[in-house]
Amino acid sequence: MARWRAIRSTVGIAGLVCQGDQPEPVPRGIVETIQARENEKGVVTLLAAPVFDKGERVRITEGALRA
């Protein structure tokens, strides 16, 4: 786990995608899609998230989490 410490302490990193206590690869294209949204300073502006109530059922229709 010590080898991931440098990544986890990088400014702007909130955490790693993990399966249990082990980092898990994300599907191909996810990182590239995020990088394509960077501005000239490397900043990605997040879109406003829709507001949902706790427990509300939702259906993901686009993106990597689409079922």
PDB file of N, H, CA, C and O in Angstrom:
ATOM      1  N   MET A   1       0.824  -1.198   0.000  1.00  0.00           N
ATOM      2  CA  MET A   1       0.000   0.000   0.000  1.00  0.00           C
ATOM      3  C   MET A   1       0.862   1.253   0.000  1.00  0.00           C
ATOM      4  O   MET A   1       0.411   2.309  -0.443  1.00  0.00           O
ATOM      5  N   ALA A   2       2.089   1.154   0.487  1.00  0.00           N
ATOM      6  H   ALA A   2       2.455   0.296   0.847  1.00  0.00           H
ATOM      7  CA  ALA A   2       2.974   2.314   0.552  1.00  0.00           C
ATOM      8  C   ALA A   2       3.263   2.894  -0.832  1.00  0.00           C
ATOM      9  O   ALA A   2       3.459   4.102  -0.968  1.00  0.00           O
ATOM     10  N   ARG A   3       3.289   2.051  -1.847  1.00  0.00           N
ATOM     11  H   ARG A   3       3.130   1.070  -1.737  1.00  0.00           H
ATOM     12  CA  ARG A   3       3.617   2.558  -3.185  1.00  0.00           C
ATOM     13  C   ARG A   3       2.517   3.449  -3.760  1.00  0.00           C
ATOM     14  O   ARG A   3       2.771   4.207  -4.696  1.00  0.00           O
ATOM     15  N   TRP A   4       1.310   3.371  -3.220  1.00  0.00           N
ATOM     16  H   TRP A   4       1.104   2.755  -2.460  1.00  0.00           H
ATOM     17  CA  TRP A   4       0.213   4.222  -3.688  1.00  0.00           C
ATOM     18  C   TRP A   4       0.160   5.540  -2.936  1.00  0.00           C
ATOM     19  O   TRP A   4      -0.607   6.429  -3.304  1.00  0.00           O
ATOM     20  N   ARG A   5       0.960   5.680  -1.889  1.00  0.00           N
ATOM     21  H   ARG A   5       1.583   4.957  -1.590  1.00  0.00           H
ATOM     22  CA  ARG A   5       0.941   6.884  -1.066  1.00  0.00           C
ATOM     23  C   ARG A   5       1.237   8.144  -1.886  1.00  0.00           C
ATOM     24  O   ARG A   5       0.599   9.175  -1.673  1.00  0.00           O
ATOM     25  N   ALA A   6       2.190   8.081  -2.815  1.00  0.00           N
ATOM     26  H   ALA A   6       2.709   7.244  -2.989  1.00  0.00           H
ATOM     27  CA  ALA A   6       2.542   9.247  -3.634  1.00  0.00           C
ATOM     28  C   ALA A   6       1.358   9.703  -4.482  1.00  0.00           C
ATOM     29  O   ALA A   6       1.126  10.903  -4.630  1.00  0.00           O
ATOM     30  N   ILE A   7       0.618   8.763  -5.032  1.00  0.00           N
ATOM     31  H   ILE A   7       0.807   7.788  -4.912  1.00  0.00           H
ATOM     32  CA  ILE A   7      -0.553   9.120  -5.841  1.00  0.00           C
ATOM     33  C   ILE A   7      -1.627   9.719  -4.949  1.00  0.00           C
ATOM     34  O   ILE A   7      -2.205  10.755  -5.279  1.00  0.00           O
ATOM     35  N   ARG A   8      -1.895   9.077  -3.828  1.00  0.00           N
ATOM     36  H   ARG A   8      -1.425   8.235  -3.561  1.00  0.00           H
ATOM     37  CA  ARG A   8      -2.960   9.523  -2.935  1.00  0.00           C
ATOM     38  C   ARG A   8      -2.683  10.883  -2.318  1.00  0.00           C
ATOM     39  O   ARG A   8      -3.617  11.572  -1.908  1.00  0.00           O
ATOM     40  N   SER A   9      -1.406  11.289  -2.241  1.00  0.00           N
ATOM     41  H   SER A   9      -0.647  10.729  -2.574  1.00  0.00           H
ATOM     42  CA  SER A   9      -1.070  12.583  -1.654  1.00  0.00           C
ATOM     43  C   SER A   9      -0.898  13.678  -2.704  1.00  0.00           C
ATOM     44  O   SER A   9      -0.526  14.800  -2.360  1.00  0.00           O
ATOM     45  N   THR A  10      -1.159  13.377  -3.974  1.00  0.00           N
ATOM     46  H   THR A  10      -1.461  12.466  -4.253  1.00  0.00           H
ATOM     47  CA  THR A  10      -1.051  14.365  -5.047  1.00  0.00           C
ATOM     48  C   THR A  10      -2.196  15.376  -4.926  1.00  0.00           C
ATOM     49  O   THR A  10      -3.344  14.999  -4.694  1.00  0.00           O
ATOM     50  N   VAL A  11      -1.871  16.659  -5.085  1.00  0.00           N
ATOM     51  H   VAL A  11      -0.938  16.965  -5.273  1.00  0.00           H
ATOM     52  CA  VAL A  11      -2.881  17.714  -5.021  1.00  0.00           C
ATOM     53  C   VAL A  11      -3.965  17.429  -6.061  1.00  0.00           C
ATOM     54  O   VAL A  11      -3.663  17.159  -7.223  1.00  0.00           O
ATOM     55  N   GLY A  12      -5.209  17.491  -5.642  1.00  0.00           N
ATOM     56  H   GLY A  12      -5.454  17.710  -4.698  1.00  0.00           H
ATOM     57  CA  GLY A  12      -6.339  17.279  -6.538  1.00  0.00           C
ATOM     58  C   GLY A  12      -6.855  15.849  -6.558  1.00  0.00           C
ATOM     59  O   GLY A  12      -7.922  15.584  -7.112  1.00  0.00           O
ATOM     60  N   ILE A  13      -6.110  14.925  -5.960  1.00  0.00           N
ATOM     61  H   ILE A  13      -5.243  15.140  -5.511  1.00  0.00           H
ATOM     62  CA  ILE A  13      -6.548  13.530  -5.921  1.00  0.00           C
ATOM     63  C   ILE A  13      -7.372  13.306  -4.657  1.00  0.00           C
ATOM     64  O   ILE A  13      -6.875  13.491  -3.546  1.00  0.00           O
ATOM     65  N   ALA A  14      -8.623  12.910  -4.827  1.00  0.00           N
ATOM     66  H   ALA A  14      -9.027  12.760  -5.729  1.00  0.00           H
ATOM     67  CA  ALA A  14      -9.485  12.649  -3.677  1.00  0.00           C
ATOM     68  C   ALA A  14      -9.337  11.216  -3.198  1.00  0.00           C
ATOM     69  O   ALA A  14      -9.551  10.931  -2.020  1.00  0.00           O
ATOM     70  N   GLY A  15      -8.976  10.322  -4.088  1.00  0.00           N
ATOM     71  H   GLY A  15      -8.802  10.554  -5.045  1.00  0.00           H
ATOM     72  CA  GLY A  15      -8.820   8.924  -3.717  1.00  0.00           C
ATOM     73  C   GLY A  15      -8.624   8.075  -4.955  1.00  0.00           C
ATOM     74  O   GLY A  15      -8.654   8.575  -6.079  1.00  0.00           O
ATOM     75  N   LEU A  16      -8.424   6.795  -4.738  1.00  0.00           N
ATOM     76  H   LEU A  16      -8.399   6.389  -3.824  1.00  0.00           H
ATOM     77  CA  LEU A  16      -8.251   5.849  -5.834  1.00  0.00           C
ATOM     78  C   LEU A  16      -9.502   4.993  -5.962  1.00  0.00           C
ATOM     79  O   LEU A  16     -10.205   4.751  -4.981  1.00  0.00           O
ATOM     80  N   VAL A  17      -9.768   4.541  -7.172  1.00  0.00           N
ATOM     81  H   VAL A  17      -9.197   4.738  -7.969  1.00  0.00           H
ATOM     82  CA  VAL A  17     -10.839   3.583  -7.388  1.00  0.00           C
ATOM     83  C   VAL A  17     -10.288   2.235  -6.932  1.00  0.00           C
ATOM     84  O   VAL A  17      -9.294   1.754  -7.475  1.00  0.00           O
ATOM     85  N   CYS A  18     -10.928   1.628  -5.939  1.00  0.00           N
ATOM     86  H   CYS A  18     -11.736   2.020  -5.497  1.00  0.00           H
ATOM     87  CA  CYS A  18     -10.399   0.393  -5.356  1.00  0.00           C
ATOM     88  C   CYS A  18     -11.443  -0.712  -5.314  1.00  0.00           C
ATOM     89  O   CYS A  18     -12.648  -0.465  -5.275  1.00  0.00           O
ATOM     90  N   GLN A  19     -10.941  -1.922  -5.325  1.00  0.00           N
ATOM     91  H   GLN A  19      -9.962  -2.122  -5.357  1.00  0.00           H
ATOM     92  CA  GLN A  19     -11.731  -3.119  -5.043  1.00  0.00           C
ATOM     93  C   GLN A  19     -11.154  -3.650  -3.742  1.00  0.00           C
ATOM     94  O   GLN A  19     -10.079  -4.249  -3.734  1.00  0.00           O
ATOM     95  N   GLY A  20     -11.864  -3.433  -2.646  1.00  0.00           N
ATOM     96  H   GLY A  20     -12.737  -2.947  -2.652  1.00  0.00           H
ATOM     97  CA  GLY A  20     -11.296  -3.740  -1.338  1.00  0.00           C
ATOM     98  C   GLY A  20     -10.198  -2.738  -1.033  1.00  0.00           C
ATOM     99  O   GLY A  20     -10.436  -1.531  -1.065  1.00  0.00           O
ATOM    100  N   ASP A  21      -9.003  -3.221  -0.737  1.00  0.00           N
ATOM    101  H   ASP A  21      -8.811  -4.202  -0.711  1.00  0.00           H
ATOM    102  CA  ASP A  21      -7.898  -2.307  -0.451  1.00  0.00           C
ATOM    103  C   ASP A  21      -6.901  -2.229  -1.604  1.00  0.00           C
ATOM    104  O   ASP A  21      -5.806  -1.693  -1.435  1.00  0.00           O
ATOM    105  N   GLN A  22      -7.265  -2.754  -2.770  1.00  0.00           N
ATOM    106  H   GLN A  22      -8.155  -3.189  -2.907  1.00  0.00           H
ATOM    107  CA  GLN A  22      -6.381  -2.744  -3.930  1.00  0.00           C
ATOM    108  C   GLN A  22      -6.919  -1.823  -5.021  1.00  0.00           C
ATOM    109  O   GLN A  22      -8.099  -1.890  -5.365  1.00  0.00           O
ATOM    110  N   PRO A  23      -6.049  -0.956  -5.571  1.00  0.00           N
ATOM    111  CA  PRO A  23      -6.486  -0.115  -6.692  1.00  0.00           C
ATOM    112  C   PRO A  23      -6.998  -0.973  -7.847  1.00  0.00           C
ATOM    113  O   PRO A  23      -6.459  -2.043  -8.128  1.00  0.00           O
ATOM    114  N   GLU A  24      -8.036  -0.493  -8.503  1.00  0.00           N
ATOM    115  H   GLU A  24      -8.474   0.377  -8.275  1.00  0.00           H
ATOM    116  CA  GLU A  24      -8.691  -1.223  -9.577  1.00  0.00           C
ATOM    117  C   GLU A  24      -8.594  -0.405 -10.858  1.00  0.00           C
ATOM    118  O   GLU A  24      -8.873   0.794 -10.828  1.00  0.00           O
ATOM    119  N   PRO A  25      -8.210  -1.003 -11.982  1.00  0.00           N
ATOM    120  CA  PRO A  25      -8.166  -0.243 -13.240  1.00  0.00           C
ATOM    121  C   PRO A  25      -9.567   0.219 -13.655  1.00  0.00           C
ATOM    122  O   PRO A  25     -10.549  -0.495 -13.450  1.00  0.00           O
ATOM    123  N   VAL A  26      -9.647   1.404 -14.233  1.00  0.00           N
ATOM    124  H   VAL A  26      -8.850   1.984 -14.400  1.00  0.00           H
ATOM    125  CA  VAL A  26     -10.925   1.880 -14.766  1.00  0.00           C
ATOM    126  C   VAL A  26     -11.006   1.466 -16.233  1.00  0.00           C
ATOM    127  O   VAL A  26      -9.974   1.227 -16.861  1.00  0.00           O
ATOM    128  N   PRO A  27     -12.211   1.377 -16.788  1.00  0.00           N
ATOM    129  CA  PRO A  27     -12.346   0.976 -18.191  1.00  0.00           C
ATOM    130  C   PRO A  27     -11.581   1.911 -19.135  1.00  0.00           C
ATOM    131  O   PRO A  27     -11.435   3.106 -18.874  1.00  0.00           O
ATOM    132  N   ARG A  28     -11.105   1.335 -20.228  1.00  0.00           N
ATOM    133  H   ARG A  28     -11.223   0.365 -20.440  1.00  0.00           H
ATOM    134  CA  ARG A  28     -10.399   2.128 -21.250  1.00  0.00           C
ATOM    135  C   ARG A  28     -11.254   3.311 -21.683  1.00  0.00           C
ATOM    136  O   ARG A  28     -12.467   3.188 -21.855  1.00  0.00           O
ATOM    137  N   GLY A  29     -10.615   4.442 -21.856  1.00  0.00           N
ATOM    138  H   GLY A  29      -9.630   4.542 -21.716  1.00  0.00           H
ATOM    139  CA  GLY A  29     -11.298   5.627 -22.348  1.00  0.00           C
ATOM    140  C   GLY A  29     -11.738   6.590 -21.258  1.00  0.00           C
ATOM    141  O   GLY A  29     -11.965   7.765 -21.546  1.00  0.00           O
ATOM    142  N   ILE A  30     -11.868   6.134 -20.012  1.00  0.00           N
ATOM    143  H   ILE A  30     -11.683   5.179 -19.778  1.00  0.00           H
ATOM    144  CA  ILE A  30     -12.319   7.012 -18.938  1.00  0.00           C
ATOM    145  C   ILE A  30     -11.307   8.136 -18.704  1.00  0.00           C
ATOM    146  O   ILE A  30     -11.676   9.310 -18.682  1.00  0.00           O
ATOM    147  N   VAL A  31     -10.053   7.783 -18.531  1.00  0.00           N
ATOM    148  H   VAL A  31      -9.753   6.830 -18.549  1.00  0.00           H
ATOM    149  CA  VAL A  31      -9.020   8.797 -18.264  1.00  0.00           C
ATOM    150  C   VAL A  31      -8.890   9.736 -19.452  1.00  0.00           C
ATOM    151  O   VAL A  31      -8.780  10.950 -19.275  1.00  0.00           O
ATOM    152  N   GLU A  32      -8.903   9.192 -20.651  1.00  0.00           N
ATOM    153  H   GLU A  32      -8.993   8.206 -20.795  1.00  0.00           H
ATOM    154  CA  GLU A  32      -8.777  10.029 -21.846  1.00  0.00           C
ATOM    155  C   GLU A  32      -9.959  10.985 -21.995  1.00  0.00           C
ATOM    156  O   GLU A  32      -9.782  12.117 -22.446  1.00  0.00           O
ATOM    157  N   THR A  33     -11.146  10.551 -21.625  1.00  0.00           N
ATOM    158  H   THR A  33     -11.289   9.631 -21.259  1.00  0.00           H
ATOM    159  CA  THR A  33     -12.323  11.412 -21.685  1.00  0.00           C
ATOM    160  C   THR A  33     -12.194  12.574 -20.711  1.00  0.00           C
ATOM    161  O   THR A  33     -12.547  13.707 -21.040  1.00  0.00           O
ATOM    162  N   ILE A  34     -11.687  12.296 -19.509  1.00  0.00           N
ATOM    163  H   ILE A  34     -11.400  11.376 -19.242  1.00  0.00           H
ATOM    164  CA  ILE A  34     -11.464  13.361 -18.525  1.00  0.00           C
ATOM    165  C   ILE A  34     -10.387  14.315 -19.023  1.00  0.00           C
ATOM    166  O   ILE A  34     -10.547  15.532 -18.933  1.00  0.00           O
ATOM    167  N   GLN A  35      -9.288  13.772 -19.548  1.00  0.00           N
ATOM    168  H   GLN A  35      -9.158  12.783 -19.621  1.00  0.00           H
ATOM    169  CA  GLN A  35      -8.205  14.616 -20.048  1.00  0.00           C
ATOM    170  C   GLN A  35      -8.674  15.517 -21.190  1.00  0.00           C
ATOM    171  O   GLN A  35      -8.205  16.649 -21.308  1.00  0.00           O
ATOM    172  N   ALA A  36      -9.573  15.043 -22.016  1.00  0.00           N
ATOM    173  H   ALA A  36      -9.954  14.124 -21.920  1.00  0.00           H
ATOM    174  CA  ALA A  36     -10.080  15.830 -23.140  1.00  0.00           C
ATOM    175  C   ALA A  36     -10.875  17.042 -22.663  1.00  0.00           C
ATOM    176  O   ALA A  36     -11.057  17.996 -23.420  1.00  0.00           O
ATOM    177  N   ARG A  37     -11.349  17.017 -21.416  1.00  0.00           N
ATOM    178  H   ARG A  37     -11.201  16.243 -20.802  1.00  0.00           H
ATOM    179  CA  ARG A  37     -12.122  18.133 -20.865  1.00  0.00           C
ATOM    180  C   ARG A  37     -11.252  19.149 -20.132  1.00  0.00           C
ATOM    181  O   ARG A  37     -11.766  20.156 -19.645  1.00  0.00           O
ATOM    182  N   GLU A  38      -9.927  18.900 -20.043  1.00  0.00           N
ATOM    183  H   GLU A  38      -9.510  18.082 -20.438  1.00  0.00           H
ATOM    184  CA  GLU A  38      -9.027  19.832 -19.351  1.00  0.00           C
ATOM    185  C   GLU A  38      -8.908  21.138 -20.116  1.00  0.00           C
ATOM    186  O   GLU A  38      -8.921  21.155 -21.347  1.00  0.00           O
ATOM    187  N   ASN A  39      -8.791  22.251 -19.361  1.00  0.00           N
ATOM    188  H   ASN A  39      -8.781  22.237 -18.361  1.00  0.00           H
ATOM    189  CA  ASN A  39      -8.483  23.515 -20.014  1.00  0.00           C
ATOM    190  C   ASN A  39      -6.967  23.638 -20.133  1.00  0.00           C
ATOM    191  O   ASN A  39      -6.243  22.692 -19.823  1.00  0.00           O
ATOM    192  N   GLU A  40      -6.484  24.791 -20.578  1.00  0.00           N
ATOM    193  H   GLU A  40      -7.072  25.560 -20.830  1.00  0.00           H
ATOM    194  CA  GLU A  40      -5.042  24.967 -20.804  1.00  0.00           C
ATOM    195  C   GLU A  40      -4.214  24.856 -19.524  1.00  0.00           C
ATOM    196  O   GLU A  40      -3.001  24.657 -19.593  1.00  0.00           O
ATOM    197  N   LYS A  41      -4.846  24.979 -18.366  1.00  0.00           N
ATOM    198  H   LYS A  41      -5.831  25.141 -18.310  1.00  0.00           H
ATOM    199  CA  LYS A  41      -4.140  24.845 -17.089  1.00  0.00           C
ATOM    200  C   LYS A  41      -4.297  23.448 -16.492  1.00  0.00           C
ATOM    201  O   LYS A  41      -3.819  23.184 -15.389  1.00  0.00           O
ATOM    202  N   GLY A  42      -4.962  22.560 -17.214  1.00  0.00           N
ATOM    203  H   GLY A  42      -5.350  22.774 -18.110  1.00  0.00           H
ATOM    204  CA  GLY A  42      -5.155  21.204 -16.726  1.00  0.00           C
ATOM    205  C   GLY A  42      -6.325  21.051 -15.778  1.00  0.00           C
ATOM    206  O   GLY A  42      -6.446  20.030 -15.101  1.00  0.00           O
ATOM    207  N   VAL A  43      -7.199  22.064 -15.719  1.00  0.00           N
ATOM    208  H   VAL A  43      -7.100  22.893 -16.269  1.00  0.00           H
ATOM    209  CA  VAL A  43      -8.349  22.027 -14.813  1.00  0.00           C
ATOM    210  C   VAL A  43      -9.564  21.498 -15.562  1.00  0.00           C
ATOM    211  O   VAL A  43      -9.822  21.901 -16.696  1.00  0.00           O
ATOM    212  N   VAL A  44     -10.304  20.601 -14.935  1.00  0.00           N
ATOM    213  H   VAL A  44     -10.094  20.273 -14.014  1.00  0.00           H
ATOM    214  CA  VAL A  44     -11.543  20.071 -15.503  1.00  0.00           C
ATOM    215  C   VAL A  44     -12.703  20.674 -14.726  1.00  0.00           C
ATOM    216  O   VAL A  44     -12.802  20.504 -13.511  1.00  0.00           O
ATOM    217  N   THR A  45     -13.577  21.378 -15.432  1.00  0.00           N
ATOM    218  H   THR A  45     -13.496  21.516 -16.420  1.00  0.00           H
ATOM    219  CA  THR A  45     -14.765  21.940 -14.803  1.00  0.00           C
ATOM    220  C   THR A  45     -15.838  20.861 -14.782  1.00  0.00           C
ATOM    221  O   THR A  45     -16.197  20.301 -15.818  1.00  0.00           O
ATOM    222  N   LEU A  46     -16.338  20.584 -13.599  1.00  0.00           N
ATOM    223  H   LEU A  46     -16.047  21.039 -12.758  1.00  0.00           H
ATOM    224  CA  LEU A  46     -17.371  19.555 -13.461  1.00  0.00           C
ATOM    225  C   LEU A  46     -18.733  20.135 -13.795  1.00  0.00           C
ATOM    226  O   LEU A  46     -19.027  21.293 -13.498  1.00  0.00           O
ATOM    227  N   LEU A  47     -19.543  19.317 -14.411  1.00  0.00           N
ATOM    228  H   LEU A  47     -19.303  18.377 -14.652  1.00  0.00           H
ATOM    229  CA  LEU A  47     -20.911  19.721 -14.710  1.00  0.00           C
ATOM    230  C   LEU A  47     -21.722  19.645 -13.423  1.00  0.00           C
ATOM    231  O   LEU A  47     -21.424  18.837 -12.544  1.00  0.00           O
ATOM    232  N   ALA A  48     -22.736  20.476 -13.312  1.00  0.00           N
ATOM    233  H   ALA A  48     -22.978  21.133 -14.027  1.00  0.00           H
ATOM    234  CA  ALA A  48     -23.594  20.441 -12.131  1.00  0.00           C
ATOM    235  C   ALA A  48     -24.296  19.088 -12.068  1.00  0.00           C
ATOM    236  O   ALA A  48     -24.875  18.626 -13.051  1.00  0.00           O
ATOM    237  N   ALA A  49     -24.235  18.475 -10.917  1.00  0.00           N
ATOM    238  H   ALA A  49     -23.764  18.850 -10.118  1.00  0.00           H
ATOM    239  CA  ALA A  49     -24.866  17.167 -10.739  1.00  0.00           C
ATOM    240  C   ALA A  49     -26.359  17.343 -10.507  1.00  0.00           C
ATOM    241  O   ALA A  49     -26.780  18.268  -9.813  1.00  0.00           O
ATOM    242  N   PRO A  50     -27.160  16.454 -11.090  1.00  0.00           N
ATOM    243  CA  PRO A  50     -28.591  16.521 -10.818  1.00  0.00           C
ATOM    244  C   PRO A  50     -28.846  16.217  -9.345  1.00  0.00           C
ATOM    245  O   PRO A  50     -28.078  15.496  -8.708  1.00  0.00           O
ATOM    246  N   VAL A  51     -29.904  16.759  -8.825  1.00  0.00           N
ATOM    247  H   VAL A  51     -30.528  17.345  -9.343  1.00  0.00           H
ATOM    248  CA  VAL A  51     -30.220  16.554  -7.415  1.00  0.00           C
ATOM    249  C   VAL A  51     -31.183  15.372  -7.293  1.00  0.00           C
ATOM    250  O   VAL A  51     -32.244  15.351  -7.915  1.00  0.00           O
ATOM    251  N   PHE A  52     -30.797  14.409  -6.494  1.00  0.00           N
ATOM    252  H   PHE A  52     -29.934  14.426  -5.989  1.00  0.00           H
ATOM    253  CA  PHE A  52     -31.633  13.249  -6.240  1.00  0.00           C
ATOM    254  C   PHE A  52     -31.867  13.137  -4.751  1.00  0.00           C
ATOM    255  O   PHE A  52     -31.036  13.557  -3.945  1.00  0.00           O
ATOM    256  N   ASP A  53     -32.989  12.573  -4.395  1.00  0.00           N
ATOM    257  H   ASP A  53     -33.664  12.232  -5.049  1.00  0.00           H
ATOM    258  CA  ASP A  53     -33.266  12.296  -2.987  1.00  0.00           C
ATOM    259  C   ASP A  53     -32.635  10.964  -2.613  1.00  0.00           C
ATOM    260  O   ASP A  53     -32.534  10.066  -3.449  1.00  0.00           O
ATOM    261  N   LYS A  54     -32.212  10.832  -1.368  1.00  0.00           N
ATOM    262  H   LYS A  54     -32.294  11.562  -0.689  1.00  0.00           H
ATOM    263  CA  LYS A  54     -31.640   9.594  -0.879  1.00  0.00           C
ATOM    264  C   LYS A  54     -32.638   8.460  -1.091  1.00  0.00           C
ATOM    265  O   LYS A  54     -33.809   8.560  -0.727  1.00  0.00           O
ATOM    266  N   GLY A  55     -32.142   7.380  -1.690  1.00  0.00           N
ATOM    267  H   GLY A  55     -31.190   7.299  -1.986  1.00  0.00           H
ATOM    268  CA  GLY A  55     -32.983   6.209  -1.933  1.00  0.00           C
ATOM    269  C   GLY A  55     -33.780   6.264  -3.225  1.00  0.00           C
ATOM    270  O   GLY A  55     -34.420   5.282  -3.600  1.00  0.00           O
ATOM    271  N   GLU A  56     -33.748   7.402  -3.910  1.00  0.00           N
ATOM    272  H   GLU A  56     -33.228   8.200  -3.605  1.00  0.00           H
ATOM    273  CA  GLU A  56     -34.494   7.527  -5.159  1.00  0.00           C
ATOM    274  C   GLU A  56     -33.884   6.614  -6.215  1.00  0.00           C
ATOM    275  O   GLU A  56     -32.662   6.532  -6.332  1.00  0.00           O
ATOM    276  N   ARG A  57     -34.720   5.934  -6.977  1.00  0.00           N
ATOM    277  H   ARG A  57     -35.713   6.001  -6.881  1.00  0.00           H
ATOM    278  CA  ARG A  57     -34.229   5.055  -8.040  1.00  0.00           C
ATOM    279  C   ARG A  57     -33.852   5.904  -9.245  1.00  0.00           C
ATOM    280  O   ARG A  57     -34.588   6.806  -9.642  1.00  0.00           O
ATOM    281  N   VAL A  58     -32.692   5.600  -9.819  1.00  0.00           N
ATOM    282  H   VAL A  58     -32.094   4.866  -9.496  1.00  0.00           H
ATOM    283  CA  VAL A  58     -32.239   6.284 -11.022  1.00  0.00           C
ATOM    284  C   VAL A  58     -31.798   5.240 -12.039  1.00  0.00           C
ATOM    285  O   VAL A  58     -31.504   4.099 -11.685  1.00  0.00           O
ATOM    286  N   ARG A  59     -31.757   5.637 -13.281  1.00  0.00           N
ATOM    287  H   ARG A  59     -31.997   6.564 -13.569  1.00  0.00           H
ATOM    288  CA  ARG A  59     -31.254   4.762 -14.344  1.00  0.00           C
ATOM    289  C   ARG A  59     -30.159   5.523 -15.073  1.00  0.00           C
ATOM    290  O   ARG A  59     -30.378   6.637 -15.549  1.00  0.00           O
ATOM    291  N   ILE A  60     -28.989   4.923 -15.158  1.00  0.00           N
ATOM    292  H   ILE A  60     -28.812   4.018 -14.771  1.00  0.00           H
ATOM    293  CA  ILE A  60     -27.871   5.532 -15.871  1.00  0.00           C
ATOM    294  C   ILE A  60     -27.990   5.141 -17.316  1.00  0.00           C
ATOM    295  O   ILE A  60     -27.998   3.954 -17.641  1.00  0.00           O
ATOM    296  N   THR A  61     -28.085   6.137 -18.208  1.00  0.00           N
ATOM    297  H   THR A  61     -28.079   7.102 -17.944  1.00  0.00           H
ATOM    298  CA  THR A  61     -28.331   5.866 -19.619  1.00  0.00           C
ATOM    299  C   THR A  61     -27.121   6.136 -20.504  1.00  0.00           C
ATOM    300  O   THR A  61     -27.127   5.781 -21.682  1.00  0.00           O
ATOM    301  N   GLU A  62     -26.078   6.761 -19.948  1.00  0.00           N
ATOM    302  H   GLU A  62     -26.073   7.049 -18.990  1.00  0.00           H
ATOM    303  CA  GLU A  62     -24.884   7.057 -20.731  1.00  0.00           C
ATOM    304  C   GLU A  62     -23.645   6.866 -19.878  1.00  0.00           C
ATOM    305  O   GLU A  62     -23.715   6.892 -18.649  1.00  0.00           O
ATOM    306  N   GLY A  63     -22.513   6.675 -20.534  1.00  0.00           N
ATOM    307  H   GLY A  63     -22.456   6.654 -21.532  1.00  0.00           H
ATOM    308  CA  GLY A  63     -21.240   6.627 -19.837  1.00  0.00           C
ATOM    309  C   GLY A  63     -20.825   5.241 -19.364  1.00  0.00           C
ATOM    310  O   GLY A  63     -21.485   4.243 -19.652  1.00  0.00           O
ATOM    311  N   ALA A  64     -19.717   5.204 -18.631  1.00  0.00           N
ATOM    312  H   ALA A  64     -19.181   6.015 -18.397  1.00  0.00           H
ATOM    313  CA  ALA A  64     -19.099   3.952 -18.224  1.00  0.00           C
ATOM    314  C   ALA A  64     -19.948   3.137 -17.269  1.00  0.00           C
ATOM    315  O   ALA A  64     -19.785   1.919 -17.201  1.00  0.00           O
ATOM    316  N   LEU A  65     -20.845   3.763 -16.533  1.00  0.00           N
ATOM    317  H   LEU A  65     -20.978   4.753 -16.588  1.00  0.00           H
ATOM    318  CA  LEU A  65     -21.658   3.035 -15.563  1.00  0.00           C
ATOM    319  C   LEU A  65     -23.014   2.598 -16.106  1.00  0.00           C
ATOM    320  O   LEU A  65     -23.851   2.063 -15.379  1.00  0.00           O
ATOM    321  N   ARG A  66     -23.209   2.839 -17.399  1.00  0.00           N
ATOM    322  H   ARG A  66     -22.529   3.273 -17.990  1.00  0.00           H
ATOM    323  CA  ARG A  66     -24.471   2.440 -18.035  1.00  0.00           C
ATOM    324  C   ARG A  66     -24.629   0.928 -17.934  1.00  0.00           C
ATOM    325  O   ARG A  66     -23.681   0.185 -18.189  1.00  0.00           O
ATOM    326  N   ALA A  67     -25.787   0.482 -17.574  1.00  0.00           N
ATOM    327  H   ALA A  67     -26.557   1.086 -17.367  1.00  0.00           H
ATOM    328  CA  ALA A  67     -26.029  -0.965 -17.421  1.00  0.00           C
ATOM    329  C   ALA A  67     -26.522  -1.568 -18.714  1.00  0.00           C
ATOM    330  O   ALA A  67     -26.778  -2.770 -18.777  1.00  0.00           O
TER     331      ALA A  67
END
